């Protein structure tokens, strides 16, 4: 864990727990390379303008991530959190000087297991921003996991599907890839797949009743890539559909960018 390129202690990171105002992105780093690195940096810059009204030096961010990783080549998930340690509950309106916190963890090995999802009515605050306010998201994930599911699929107040707790979701219908038409966090992996597919992007307002007409489902996330979804509530699919294999192959062929 490093803050602005140097080891940090509790006094500098306690604002994340006590004030909880900031944003982040997480990326899979392999041999100092990241798929969609430019998109991750664009996200950080965009969210920094939105939350702090300042421009973020993304070259500095990249240097901090590279330094935190060191010379090791093992697959690592690096999380970059942007926040201002000087802001507290009483001074949240002050001009900000955001810092860059880089934390790392070893990436999971092997194929990600298929997910079973439970639908829940919930909309994240400012869905387009990857902010650190995760209480509602984690509360619903915890509830779903305690009921035997792996994660939750959020539904808007009108009953349409939006996103998984910390992933995007897509569906296969025939030879088409269908994405929910909804406000959500525009994931980097989803964006890369849409580019790699090189075909018109199809979005539809989907409800749980539409899912029985789908042939397969999948989740996208920068840490795990493309993950099969085995079920959403009572709708179930094969986790070995040929289109899911094609998506995994397409994603694996996307050239990563050097830090």
Secondary structure, 3 states (H helix, E strand, C coil): CEECCEECCHHHHHHHHHCCCCEEEEEEEECCEECCHHHHHHHHHHHHHHHHCCCCCHHHHHHHHHHHHCCCCCCEEEEEEEECCCCCCCCCCCCCCCEEEEEEEECCCCCCCCEEEEEEECCCCCCCCCECCCHHHHHHHHHHHHCCCCEEEEECCCCCEEEECCEEEEEEECCEEEEECCCCCCCHHHHHHHHHHCCCCEEECCCHHHHHHCCEEEEEECCCEEEEEEEECCEECCCCCHHHHHHHHHHHCCCCEEC
